[in-house]
Amino acid sequence: MDLLNEYAAEHLIIASDKAAAIAEGVINAGSVFLGHFSPESVGDYASGTNHTLPTNGYATAYSGVSVDSFVKKITFQELSSAGLRSIAETVVSMARAEGLDAHANAVTIRTQNNV
């Protein structure tokens, strides 16, 4: 399974009587075909799954193109003063390690002034 996940196949066929159990270990693949009766060709033409898949091992970082690929997502964060103080040291250390002094200062100033 380590080799399969490192290879990150565009199409991964698990032709086994225990395909579902084996599939639980798959973390990198474009599309997975389970069991003896799920050939890649049904994914290409009829089963409704995506056919625009990551090739050349890119399934380690990317999924197939889907409707979700065209959905705009926004994340929101809101910390309390106590919440910021509880993670401030970690954030400041990481920011300084990356040489991002302004990021470190943005936390330090807020925690020093209890804003």
Secondary structure, DSSP 4 states (H G I P E B T S, - for coil): -HHHHHHT-SEEEE-STTHHHHHTT--S-SEEEESTT--HHHHHHTS--------TTGGGT-PPP-GGGG----------HHHHHHHHHHHHHHHHHTT-HHHHHHHHHHHHTT-
